[in-house]
């Protein structure tokens, strides 16, 4: 059985990126909050 892949809309992507660029937020924390891997944030 395959895993269902989550598709993010543009506003969700912008929110993830903007939060990861804030000085008090680490990429690891943002990734955990959104349930994605750190590599996904970097890509």
TALINDA-V346681 format. One record per backbone hydrogen bond with DSSP energy under -1.0 kcal/mol. NH is the residue of the N-H (numbers start at 1). CO is the residue of the C=O. E is the energy in kcal/mol with one decimal. If there is no record, write none. Layout:
BEGIN
nh: [NH	NH]
co: [CO	CO]
e: [E	E]
END
This chain:
BEGIN
nh: [13	14	15	16	17	18	19	20	21	25	30	31	32	33	34	36	41	42	43]
co: [9	10	11	12	13	14	15	16	17	22	26	27	28	29	30	31	37	38	39]
e: [-2.1	-2.4	-1.9	-2.3	-2.4	-2.7	-2.1	-1.9	-1.3	-1.2	-2.2	-2.7	-2.2	-2.2	-1.9	-2.5	-1.1	-1.8	-2.0]
END
